[in-house]
Amino acid sequence: MIDRPPLVSVIMSAYNSKSTIGESIESILSQSYQNIELLICNDGSTDDTQKILNSFQKKDSRVRLFKNPKNLGLTVSLNILIAESKGVFIARQDADDISLPERLEEQLKHCLVNNYQVVTSRSINKLNNKTMPRFSYFIPYKILIKFRNPFIHGTLVIKKELLNKVGNYDENFTYAQDYKLYRDLVDRRIKIKKIWKKLYILNTVNNISNIFKSEQSYFANCVKNRKKP
C-alpha cells in the first residue's frame, strides 16, 4: 500500500440503474485502496435506484449522495460532483461498470511515484471478455485522439487541481464529454499514463454510447473538428 495515501473522490452518476448499481458500488467500496469517498448523483431516476443508494449510505459513511430534481445528463451531474468532492484526485466510475479490486491502488502508484496527473487503464468487455482497447492501445494517443477517443472514460483518475484548471467537463458537450476532456488535456501537453493491466469491467450493452449512438457521433465529430456543438 501507499504511505500516507491522499483522499480519492470517486464520482458516479446514475439514471435508472437499479439492476447494475449495487455491484458497481461494491466494487469501489471493496477497493484495496481504502482512503476514498464515493459521490453518487441520482440524475432524476424513476426506478428504485434511490432506495439502493440509501441502503449503501447507511452501511458506509464514505458514500455521499446527491440528487437532481430532474434528469440533467452526465456532463452536468459530473461537474456537480466535482464541485462537492474533497479529494486530491478524482476517479470515474460508471453505474453499470465494475472496478477490479486493485484498480485505484495501481493507478495511484503511477500518480504518486511517477508524478502522473492523469492515469487510465485497459478494460475487459463484460459482454465477450475481450480486452479494450486492443490493437489501438499500441497507437500513440496523441495521434489516435485526432480520429477517436483513445481512452475508456470509466478508468480515469485525474488530479482535481488539473481538472479544475481545464474547466472540468465542458457542458456544451452533452455527449462525448470525456473525449472533449481528453482532447483538452492533450492540447495542453499533459502526459497521460496508459496502464497495460485490465483494471475495469466495461458494460457495452444498453449504455449511453449505444442508446444515443447518433448523438455520441455528432458530439465526437465536434471534438475531432474542434467545433462547438
C-alpha positions as CSV (number, residue, x, y, z in Angstrom):
1,M,0.0,0.0,0.0
2,I,0.9,3.7,-0.4
3,D,2.2,5.5,2.7
4,R,0.0,8.5,3.8
5,P,-2.5,7.9,0.9
6,P,-4.3,11.0,-0.4
7,L,-8.1,11.1,-0.5
8,V,-9.6,9.9,-3.8
9,S,-13.1,11.1,-4.7
10,V,-14.8,8.6,-6.9
11,I,-17.7,10.2,-8.9
12,M,-20.6,8.3,-10.3
13,S,-23.8,9.5,-12.0
14,A,-26.8,7.1,-12.0
15,Y,-30.0,7.1,-14.0
16,N,-32.4,4.2,-13.6
17,S,-29.5,1.9,-12.7
18,K,-31.2,-0.4,-10.2
19,S,-30.1,-3.6,-12.0
20,T,-26.3,-2.7,-12.0
21,I,-25.5,0.0,-9.5
22,G,-25.2,-2.3,-6.4
23,E,-22.4,-4.3,-7.9
24,S,-20.8,-1.2,-9.2
25,I,-20.8,0.5,-5.8
26,E,-19.5,-2.7,-4.1
27,S,-16.5,-2.7,-6.5
28,I,-15.5,0.7,-5.3
29,L,-16.1,0.2,-1.6
30,S,-14.1,-3.0,-1.6
31,Q,-11.0,-1.5,-3.3
32,S,-7.6,-2.3,-1.8
33,Y,-7.1,1.5,-1.7
34,Q,-9.5,2.5,1.1
35,N,-8.9,6.3,1.5
36,I,-11.8,7.2,-0.7
37,E,-15.2,8.9,-0.8
38,L,-17.8,7.8,-3.3
39,L,-20.0,10.6,-4.5
40,I,-23.1,9.5,-6.4
41,C,-25.6,11.7,-8.2
42,N,-29.0,10.3,-8.8
43,D,-29.8,12.0,-12.0
44,G,-33.6,12.0,-11.9
45,S,-34.1,8.2,-11.7
46,T,-37.7,6.9,-11.8
47,D,-36.9,3.4,-10.7
48,D,-35.6,2.0,-7.3
49,T,-32.1,3.5,-7.8
50,Q,-32.5,5.9,-4.8
51,K,-33.5,3.1,-2.4
52,I,-30.4,1.2,-3.3
53,L,-28.3,4.3,-2.8
54,N,-29.8,5.0,0.6
55,S,-29.0,1.4,1.7
56,F,-25.3,1.8,0.8
57,Q,-25.1,5.2,2.5
58,K,-26.5,3.7,5.7
59,K,-23.8,1.0,5.6
60,D,-20.8,3.0,4.7
61,S,-20.0,6.6,5.7
62,R,-17.8,7.1,2.6
63,V,-20.9,7.2,0.4
64,R,-22.1,10.7,-0.2
65,L,-25.4,11.1,-2.1
66,F,-26.7,13.9,-4.3
67,K,-30.0,14.1,-6.2
68,N,-31.0,16.1,-9.3
69,P,-34.7,17.3,-9.4
70,K,-34.8,16.1,-13.0
71,N,-32.5,14.4,-15.4
72,L,-29.7,16.8,-16.2
73,G,-27.4,14.5,-18.1
74,L,-24.0,13.0,-17.3
75,T,-21.9,16.1,-18.0
76,V,-23.7,18.4,-15.6
77,S,-24.0,15.7,-13.0
78,L,-20.3,15.0,-13.0
79,N,-19.5,18.7,-12.6
80,I,-21.8,18.9,-9.6
81,L,-19.9,16.0,-8.0
82,I,-16.5,17.5,-8.8
83,A,-17.6,20.7,-7.1
84,E,-18.7,18.7,-4.0
85,S,-15.6,16.5,-3.9
86,K,-12.9,16.8,-1.2
87,G,-10.2,14.5,-2.7
88,V,-6.8,15.3,-4.1
89,F,-7.6,13.0,-7.0
90,I,-10.9,12.4,-8.9
91,A,-11.7,8.9,-10.2
92,R,-14.5,8.0,-12.5
93,Q,-16.9,5.1,-12.2
94,D,-20.0,4.3,-14.2
95,A,-23.0,2.9,-12.6
96,D,-23.1,-0.2,-14.9
97,D,-19.4,-1.0,-14.7
98,I,-17.1,-2.7,-12.2
99,S,-13.6,-1.7,-10.9
100,L,-11.3,-4.6,-10.1
101,P,-10.1,-4.6,-6.5
102,E,-6.6,-3.3,-7.2
103,R,-7.7,-0.6,-9.7
104,L,-7.3,2.6,-7.6
105,E,-4.1,1.4,-5.8
106,E,-2.5,0.6,-9.1
107,Q,-3.4,3.9,-10.6
108,L,-2.4,6.0,-7.6
109,K,1.0,4.4,-7.6
110,H,1.7,6.0,-11.0
111,C,0.4,9.3,-9.8
112,L,2.4,9.4,-6.6
113,V,5.6,7.6,-7.6
114,N,5.9,8.7,-11.2
115,N,4.2,12.1,-10.9
116,Y,1.5,11.5,-13.5
117,Q,-1.6,13.7,-13.1
118,V,-3.8,11.6,-15.4
119,V,-3.9,7.8,-15.4
120,T,-6.2,5.4,-17.4
121,S,-6.2,1.6,-17.9
122,R,-7.4,-1.1,-20.2
123,S,-10.7,-2.9,-19.5
124,I,-12.5,-6.1,-20.0
125,N,-15.6,-6.1,-22.2
126,K,-18.3,-7.6,-19.9
127,L,-20.2,-8.9,-23.0
128,N,-17.4,-11.1,-24.5
129,N,-14.5,-10.9,-22.1
130,K,-12.3,-9.2,-24.7
131,T,-9.6,-6.7,-23.9
132,M,-10.4,-3.0,-24.6
133,P,-8.7,-1.2,-26.2
134,R,-6.9,-4.0,-28.2
135,F,-4.7,-3.1,-31.1
136,S,-5.3,0.7,-30.8
137,Y,-3.6,0.6,-27.4
138,F,-0.3,0.5,-29.3
139,I,-1.0,3.6,-31.3
140,P,0.3,6.8,-29.6
141,Y,-2.7,8.5,-28.1
142,K,-1.5,11.9,-29.5
143,I,-2.2,10.5,-33.0
144,L,-5.3,8.5,-32.3
145,I,-7.1,11.3,-30.4
146,K,-7.3,13.2,-33.7
147,F,-9.7,10.5,-35.0
148,R,-11.4,9.0,-31.9
149,N,-11.3,8.7,-28.2
150,P,-8.3,6.5,-27.2
151,F,-9.3,6.1,-23.6
152,I,-12.1,4.5,-21.5
153,H,-13.8,7.1,-19.5
154,G,-14.6,4.9,-16.5
155,T,-10.9,4.2,-15.9
156,L,-10.0,7.9,-15.5
157,V,-8.0,9.0,-12.4
158,I,-7.0,12.7,-12.6
159,K,-5.6,15.2,-10.2
160,K,-8.5,17.5,-9.1
161,E,-6.4,20.7,-9.4
162,L,-5.7,19.9,-13.0
163,L,-9.3,19.0,-13.8
164,N,-10.4,22.3,-12.3
165,K,-7.7,24.1,-14.3
166,V,-9.1,22.8,-17.7
167,G,-12.6,23.8,-16.7
168,N,-13.9,20.3,-15.6
169,Y,-16.2,18.8,-18.2
170,D,-17.3,21.1,-21.0
171,E,-21.1,21.5,-20.5
172,N,-21.5,22.3,-24.2
173,F,-20.9,18.6,-24.7
174,T,-24.0,16.7,-23.6
175,Y,-22.3,13.6,-25.0
176,A,-18.6,12.7,-25.8
177,Q,-17.7,14.9,-22.8
178,D,-14.9,12.5,-21.9
179,Y,-13.4,12.8,-25.4
180,K,-13.6,16.6,-25.2
181,L,-11.8,16.5,-21.8
182,Y,-9.0,14.2,-23.1
183,R,-8.6,16.4,-26.1
184,D,-8.3,19.4,-23.9
185,L,-5.6,17.6,-21.8
186,V,-3.6,16.5,-24.8
187,D,-3.8,20.0,-26.3
188,R,-2.2,21.3,-23.1
189,R,0.5,18.7,-23.4
190,I,-0.5,16.9,-20.3
191,K,1.1,13.4,-20.1
192,I,-1.5,10.6,-19.8
193,K,-0.4,7.3,-18.4
194,K,-2.0,4.2,-20.0
195,I,-1.7,1.2,-17.8
196,W,-1.3,-2.2,-19.6
197,K,-3.3,-4.0,-17.0
198,K,-7.0,-4.5,-17.2
199,L,-8.4,-2.9,-14.1
200,Y,-12.0,-2.3,-15.1
201,I,-15.0,-4.3,-16.5
202,L,-16.9,-2.3,-19.0
203,N,-20.6,-2.8,-19.9
204,T,-21.2,-2.3,-23.6
205,V,-24.9,-3.3,-23.7
206,N,-27.6,-0.6,-23.4
207,N,-25.2,2.0,-22.2
208,I,-25.2,5.7,-23.2
209,S,-22.8,5.1,-26.2
210,N,-25.2,2.6,-27.7
211,I,-28.6,4.1,-26.8
212,F,-27.6,7.6,-28.0
213,K,-25.2,6.5,-30.8
214,S,-26.1,9.3,-33.2
215,E,-25.8,11.9,-30.5
216,Q,-22.4,10.5,-29.5
217,S,-21.2,10.5,-33.0
218,Y,-22.3,14.2,-33.5
219,F,-20.5,15.4,-30.4
220,A,-17.4,13.3,-31.1
221,N,-17.2,14.9,-34.6
222,C,-17.3,18.3,-32.9
223,V,-14.3,17.3,-30.8
224,K,-12.4,15.9,-33.9
225,N,-13.1,19.0,-35.9
226,R,-12.6,21.4,-33.0
227,K,-16.1,22.8,-33.3
228,K,-18.6,23.9,-30.8
229,P,-21.8,21.8,-30.8
